[in-house]
Amino acid sequence: MSLDDLQDEIEAEYAAAGEDLSVDLDRETRNELAMLSVALDPEDVDELVRRAVHDFFQATVERGTLDFHLRSGYDCTYDEYLSGMTFDEMTGNQFPQQQDDDDRRYQF
């Protein structure tokens, strides 16, 4: 898959997420949500879910987990997605390495 495939799937998910989202909660999640709701006293529980998505996204970006999954599935990173170009496109692929010479790949 490519950067264009990633963009297409994000746009499709964005459109689908705009509709009402129904999530079944297990016992542990319901208990944690109740605790957060009482402690933080948001205007509504939906606000806690929005905050949770923001926090999870930020943590995933900071740990590099998002880049790992994007590289595995789409052969690009989050930075490449944001710029709209792969690293090779940005640099013009000036220093291509031979793929079949593994014993030399760590030599400078």
C-alpha positions in Angstrom: 0.0 0.0 0.0 1.1 3.6 -0.4 0.7 7.1 0.8 -2.3 7.6 -1.6 -4.0 4.4 -0.2 -3.5 5.7 3.3 -5.1 9.1 2.4 -8.1 7.3 0.8 -8.7 5.1 3.8 -8.4 8.1 6.3 -10.9 10.0 4.3 -13.3 7.1 4.3 -12.9 6.5 8.1 -13.3 10.3 8.7 -16.6 10.3 6.9 -17.8 7.2 8.7 -16.7 8.6 12.1 -19.0 11.7 11.6 -22.0 9.5 12.1 -23.2 8.4 15.5 -20.7 6.2 17.1 -22.0 3.3 19.2 -19.5 1.6 21.5 -20.2 -1.4 23.7 -18.3 -1.0 27.0 -17.0 -3.9 29.1 -17.2 -3.8 32.8 -13.6 -2.5 33.4 -14.0 0.3 30.8 -17.4 1.3 32.3 -15.9 1.4 35.8 -13.0 3.6 34.6 -15.2 5.9 32.6 -17.5 6.3 35.7 -14.4 7.1 37.9 -13.1 9.7 35.4 -16.6 11.2 35.0 -17.0 11.7 38.7 -13.4 13.0 39.3 -13.2 15.3 36.3 -16.8 16.4 36.2 -17.1 17.0 32.4 -20.3 18.5 30.9 -21.0 15.1 29.4 -19.3 11.7 29.1 -18.7 12.3 25.3 -16.1 14.9 26.3 -14.1 12.2 28.2 -14.2 10.0 25.1 -12.9 12.9 22.9 -10.1 13.5 25.4 -9.3 9.8 25.5 -8.9 9.7 21.7 -6.6 12.8 21.7 -4.5 11.3 24.5 -4.2 7.9 22.9 -3.3 9.4 19.6 -0.6 11.6 21.1 0.9 8.8 23.1 0.9 6.5 20.0 2.7 9.2 18.0 5.2 9.9 20.8 6.1 6.2 21.3 6.5 5.7 17.5 3.8 3.0 17.5 1.8 4.9 14.8 4.9 5.1 12.5 5.6 1.4 13.0 2.0 0.5 12.0 1.9 3.0 9.1 5.3 1.7 7.8 4.1 -1.9 8.1 0.8 -1.3 6.3 1.4 1.6 4.0 5.2 2.0 3.7 5.1 5.6 5.0 5.3 7.5 8.3 3.1 10.0 9.9 5.5 12.8 8.9 5.4 11.6 5.3 1.5 11.6 5.5 1.5 15.1 6.8 3.9 16.4 4.1 2.1 14.4 1.4 5.4 13.0 0.2 7.5 10.0 1.1 11.1 10.5 2.3 12.4 9.3 -1.1 10.3 11.8 -2.9 11.5 14.6 -0.6 15.2 13.7 -1.0 15.0 12.6 -4.6 16.4 9.3 -3.4 19.9 10.6 -3.8 21.6 7.7 -2.0 20.0 4.4 -3.1 21.3 1.3 -1.4 21.6 -2.0 -3.0 18.9 -4.3 -1.6 20.7 -7.6 -2.3 24.0 -6.8 -0.5 23.0 -7.2 3.2 26.5 -7.6 4.5 27.4 -4.0 3.6 24.2 -2.3 4.7 25.6 -1.0 8.0 28.9 0.3 6.5 29.3 4.0 5.8 
